[in-house]
Amino acid sequence: MIRKAVWGGAALACVVGSSALYAQSESTIVTVVKVTGETWFKRMEEGVKEFDSNTPSIAASQTGPAKADAAQQQRLIEDLVAKKVTAIAVVPMDPSSLEGVFKRAMDRGIKVITHEADTQKNTLADIEAFDNKAFGARLNERMAKCMGESGKWTSFVGSLGSLTHVQWADGGAENAKKYSNMTLVDAKNESFNDANNAYQKAKEILRKHPDIKGFQGGSAIDVIGIGRAVEEAGLQDKTCVVGLGLPQDSGKYLESGAVDGIGFWDPKDAGIVMNKVAQLVVEGKPITDGMNLGVKGYEKVSVKKGAGAGVIITGEAWVDVDKSNYKQYPF
Amino acid sequence: MMTTSTLPIAVKSAPSRSWQVMDWLVRRPSSFTLLLIVLVCGVVGAINPTFYSVANLFDILRASVVLGLFALGVLVVLAAGGLDVSFAAIAALVMYSLTKAVVQFWPDAPLALILLAGAGGGMLLGALNGLLVHTLSAPSLIVTIGTQYVFRGFLLTFIGTELFMNVPPAMDAFGKATLLTLNTASGGQTQLPAFVLVLAAAAILTWWLLERTLMGRAVFAMGGSLNIAERLGYNLRTVHVFVFAYAGMLAGVAGLMHVAANRLANPFDLSGIELDVIAAVVLGGARITGGRGTVAGTLLGVLLVALINNVLILAGVPSTWQKAVIGAFIVLAGAVFAIRRRG
């Protein structure tokens, strides 16, 4: 009898204990990326995991569609809304197509945070590593310096629906206006995030404009495709290729000189920041202009009103990389 | 094949000249494809004379290889009355897992062995399609839409998702091997890659299979009418497995060509190419409902699609309009084909 009571008590303690534990990690923040497994988003996942292990009160995880497809991403988010997670931090494939599901999520009390979507209306906070036009201008400036501030140049985008890519291309074009000898030709070529498409388009451009001097890449694989086209044409020393790129993937072409420089923001930091902001929102703390989010490049963020009711948080978290320093970045 | 399968009705009542032209077009749908190619060349050449350059020709041929290998496989499946949309997924699965395996376990593996393994792997996956189509007696379009997701999902879940740049040396060397190198006016160079020969070999093999073997007859018979083919004594199961395995084999080889040409393996590549390939086969005169199609026509269709994909910048079409132009072209050509068949 006594024994039974003891066991019963122990069992009860167990139940109480585990539910207390459960209550502690009740907040769940799910980061939804454009496509799962890409090197870029793997690096982001490192950040999400770091945040998760440093923040015991919150269970943070990352997910994403197997294919870079707006419809598949939307379905994933709908699932999360149905599961009623505490917050979602999304890197939208196509911001406009997600407005509806984000609105439904917020109506259900789910906090919505976005990244790389400064036109998103239904979000509480959108996080930008930097001002996109400024980043585009910076890439373009490096390309312009490399090509001696004169000659023909063109720009690439992953797709015309990828807002940030288009903003980089536009920011670049804006910057190039400073130099009267630079001419933009056949702008915003779509690579559809496939290096082979970037390669074919770059070849066609080299044929149409044999004297072209500069290429500004958009998608992270654009510089790889363009770099190969430049290398095959033997034009490493006559052209300047600068764009978004990952140090490991672009290393080969940085070495050969076919790609002259890459720029990026560290997706790991972006992952941490998205989750930190989500945590602030969940805890009901204010987000203020100039605040320090505790991550490099986000120490003094600018906070503006966004397209909807939310805010846009902008850091200064770009990294300039070329042949001399790409080995410092292990991704 | 076209000539034997077309009814000779039009010939009897064709006294006028225009009727003769019509008749010739009806009997040879691929002549219309050729006409379109000439038309596109003429228009683009008029807009931008740099179109007529050897470099451009080489680039279009280069872009035709992967597209063409896929298209030949689709042709065989289509001729048998089926439709395969899983070939790109097969190619991605084969190219990525094989490249990864070679890099990890046997970096110095000879090219012939890699190619053989790729063809074999693709063949097995294709055979699985064929078995499913036959045993479930389900529409092959639905079955291959399903297996496509299975293959892609398997690839990303179990094999890997990271792009890698260090492809095996044998494949790298094969991708760089050239048949011909020419200097261009701008001081650069242009090469005709050796892997175009793979497409040529596959075309000859496919032609021989379809036109010179009993299996080829069985394929067209089955595409014409499943019931009649069965009554004629063809083993439908064998034919089903054969056509899908053949398409799978070509897809496996195409995947390896993609890696060799690109000098990188990215498991996300080759998605979205399906519709280009099917468009190429149909524009090459194959009937979407089966029973008809030629290798020569398909190659012309491939050339046409590769051409359109590679001249829009030259023609000065802004990138916002390029997809629309490609789409309009396919609708237009498809409509002309449909009208001509009815007429």
Interface residues (C-beta under 8 A of the other chain):
Chain A: V35 T36 G37 E38 T39 K42 A66 K67 A68 V157 L160 D186 A187 K188 N189 E190 F192 N193 D194 A195 N196 Y199 Q200 K201 K203 E204 I205 L206 R207 K208 P210 D211 I221 I224 R228 E232 A233 G234 L235 K238 Q248 D249 G251 K252
Chain B: N48 T50 S53 A55 N56 D59 A63 R152 G153 L156 T157 G160 T161 E162 L163 M165 T184 A185 S186 G187 G188 Q189 T190 Q191 H258 A261 N262 R263 L264 N266 P267 F268 D269 L270 S271 G272 N309 N310 V311 I313 L314 G316 P318 S319 T320 Q322
